[in-house]
Amino acid sequence: MVDFGVKVCLIMSVAQLWKRSGLKTELIPLLNVLIGLLLTFFWLEDFDFMILIQQGLILGLSASGVYDVGSCFRKIQ
């Protein structure tokens, strides 16, 4: 079983490679979610389809830093 943090690091690494290759950075959150979904289906830690989708979304959003964006909005208000 691969740890959750390792999967997030893999997704972030692919995102950094995407940025350095000069491709559109606006698509990185979408890329992170897609890679998160692929990783969960690749390792198949659980066989429940909805849990796999949920884990993939959490992985991709964690790698995108969605929590950091949310905390920034709370500081502004």
C-alpha positions in Angstrom: 0.0 0.0 0.0 1.4 3.4 -1.0 0.9 6.2 1.6 -1.4 9.1 0.9 1.4 11.6 1.2 3.6 9.7 -1.3 0.8 9.9 -3.9 0.3 13.6 -3.3 4.1 14.1 -3.8 3.9 12.2 -7.1 1.1 14.4 -8.3 2.9 17.5 -7.3 6.0 16.3 -9.1 4.1 15.8 -12.3 2.5 19.2 -12.0 6.0 20.8 -11.6 7.2 19.0 -14.7 4.1 20.3 -16.5 4.9 23.9 -15.4 8.6 23.6 -16.5 7.7 22.2 -19.9 6.0 25.5 -20.8 2.4 24.2 -21.1 -0.6 26.1 -19.8 -0.5 26.5 -16.0 -4.2 27.2 -15.8 -4.9 23.5 -16.4 -2.7 22.2 -13.5 -5.6 21.8 -11.0 -7.5 19.7 -13.5 -4.4 17.7 -14.3 -3.8 17.1 -10.6 -7.4 15.7 -10.2 -7.0 13.5 -13.2 -3.7 12.1 -12.0 -5.2 11.6 -8.6 -8.0 9.5 -10.1 -5.6 7.5 -12.2 -3.4 6.8 -9.2 -6.3 5.5 -7.1 -7.5 3.2 -9.9 -3.9 2.1 -10.5 -3.2 1.0 -6.9 -6.8 -0.2 -6.2 -6.6 -0.1 -2.4 -10.3 -0.3 -2.1 -12.8 -1.9 -4.6 -15.7 0.5 -3.9 -16.0 2.7 -6.9 -17.3 5.8 -5.0 -14.5 5.6 -2.5 -11.9 5.4 -5.3 -13.4 8.5 -6.9 -13.5 10.3 -3.6 -9.8 9.4 -2.8 -8.7 10.5 -6.3 -10.5 13.9 -5.9 -8.9 14.4 -2.4 -5.5 13.5 -3.8 -5.7 15.9 -6.7 -7.2 18.7 -4.7 -4.6 18.3 -2.0 -1.8 18.4 -4.5 -3.3 21.6 -6.0 -3.3 23.3 -2.6 -7.0 23.9 -2.4 -6.8 24.1 1.4 -4.2 26.9 1.1 -6.5 28.9 -1.3 -9.4 28.5 1.1 -7.3 29.7 4.1 -6.2 32.8 2.1 -9.9 33.7 1.5 -10.6 33.4 5.2 -7.7 35.8 6.0 -9.0 38.4 3.6 -12.4 38.6 5.2 
